[in-house]
Amino acid sequence: MTTSYLVVLHYIAATLVVLRVLTRSGMEPTIRLVWIMLVEAVPVLGICGYLMFGEIRIERAERQRAADIRAKLSGMWTPSPDAVADPPERIAGLTATALAVGGMVPVAGNRLRLEPEGDDAFDEMIAAIDGAQDHVHVLFYIWLDDKLGGRMVDAVSRAARRGVACRIVVDDLGSRRFLRSENWRIMDEAGVELVRAMPTGNVPLRALTRRLDLRNHRKIVLIDNRIAFTGSRNAADMAFAVKPRYAPWYDVWFAVEGPVVRQMQGVFLADWMTYTGADLGKELLKTVPAAETPGAVAQVIATGPDRRAGSVSDCIMALLAMARKNIVITTPYYVPTAALDNAIQACARRGVDVTLILPANNDSMLVAASSEVFYRGLLRAGVRLMLFEPGLLHAKLMTVDGEVTLLGSGNLDRRSFELNYEINLIVVDREKTAEIDQRQASYVARAREVTLEEVEHWPFWRKIRNNTLSLATPLL
C-alpha cells in the first residue's frame, strides 16, 4: 500500500513538473524536450534535477536590486561626449548589439597591452598594485593558494597596510579552497575588504531560491581608476594545482588604459554594491581615465543571468555577420547553441577563412565529447579545426578580418551565455588585432589539424559516447 502511494505521488509530481516545463516561456524546444524525457525516464532524480537546475532562479528582490544599481551607475559610467566613438558603418551593427546587450557605448582613445604567456603575465599588474595610491579592486572566479596567488595576496596586503582601499571579490564556489586558506585570513588582517560572490551556504535551503550553478566568472583587476587588467586568466599558476593533469594552462591577460577602464570599474562596482549594499559609485566613477591618441575603440559587454537583454552570443553572431575575409576563434569549451554553430558554418560556406582552435585535452569529459559532435559539420562546411596539444588552452579570443577582437572571460558555451556573470571586451584596432592574431597563430603552430577523414573513421564506440553525452548539452 505504501509503495503504491509513493508511486502515485511520484506520477503526480512528475506531471506537475512536466506541465511546468511546457508552460515556461523562453525555453528552447530541444531543452524542453530533454527535461521532459529526463523527468519521465529517471524517477525522482529527474524531478530533483529540474527543480535544482532546470530554471534560472534568482530571488526577485536580488534581481531588482541588481537592476536598480545598474540603472543608478549607468549615468555615472557614461563617458564624456568627446570619448564616445563613431565606429565605421560596417561595425556599427556590432557596437549597437553590444550596447543593447550590455548597456555601454563604444569609447575611443584606449590602449591595450597583451601580457606574456607564462607566469610573468601578472608582473605588470602586481607592479601597478604596488604603485596604487587610492584603491585596488580585484574580482576572480578562481584564486588558488599557490605561488602566483600568494604574490597577489602579498601585493594587495602591502597596499592595504599603506592605506590604499583594497576590495576583493572571489566566487564562493570557484575559490572555495582559497577561502579556507591562511592567505584569506592574512588579507583580512591587513585591512582588505573581502566578499564572497554568490555564497552557496546551506545547499538544500539555497536551492529553493537560487540555481546553485549560477557563478561569477569574471576576471577584473582595477587600480586607481587608471589601469585595468582582464582576460581569461584566474589568479593561479599555469600549473593550476587543482587540475594538474591538464597543465600547463594557457591563457591571455591584458592591461587596459583609457576611458573603457571606467566601464570596467562600473561592472566591478555594480557587483560590489549588489553583494554588500555599499554605495561607492559617485566616489569612484567621478573621474574619466585619460584617452590615448589615436588609441583603440573599445566597448565592455557585461552579461549575467539577472539580465534579460540577450547575451554575448548575440554579439558573436553580429561579429560573424560582419566577417568578409577571416575569423579566428580560440576557446576551451565549444558547446554552442545550434544557431551559433550554424552561423560559424555559414561563414565558412560563403568563403570566409574560419579557424577554430580548441584544446586537444579538455578538463571536462562531458564538454570534450559534446564538442566532438560538432566536428563533422564544421569540417564539412570548410572550417579549419586545430587542437592545441602542449596543455589546456584556456584563452577566449575571437578576431575578425584583422580589425576587430572579442576578448574576455566568456566561453562559447551555454554556461557563459546564460548562467555565468561574464565580462568581455570588443576592441576595434588593426594593430592590436594583428598582435592577437600572432598569439593565435602561435597556438596553431603548436596544434594538430583535425581532418574530415579522421572524424569519419572514428570508432563506433566513440560516436555512441559522444552522441549520448551530447544529449546533456542543452542542460550544461
Secondary structure, DSSP 8 states (H G I E B T S, - for coil): -HHHHHHHHHHHHHHHHHHHHHH-TT--HHHHHHHHHHHHHSTTHHHHHHHHHSS----HHHHHHHHHHHHHHHHHH---GGGB----HHHHHHHHHHHHHH----EEEEEEEE--SSGGGGHHHHHHHHT-SSEEEEEES-B-SSHHHHHHHHHHHHHHHTT-EEEEEEETTTTTTGGGSHHHHHHHHHT-EEEEES---SHHHHHHHS-TT--B---EEEETTTEEEEES--BS-TT-TTSGGG-SEE--EEEEESTHHHHHHHHHHHHHHHHH----HHHHSSS-----SS-EEEEEEEE-TT--S--HHHHHHHHHHH-SSEEEEE-S-EE--HHHHHHHHHHHHTT-EEEEEEESS-S-HHHHHHHHTTHHHHHHHT-EEEEE-SSEE---EEEETTTEEEEES--EEHIIIIISBEEEEEEE-HHHHHHHHHHHHHHHHTEEEE-HHHHHT--HHHHHHHHHHGGGGGG-
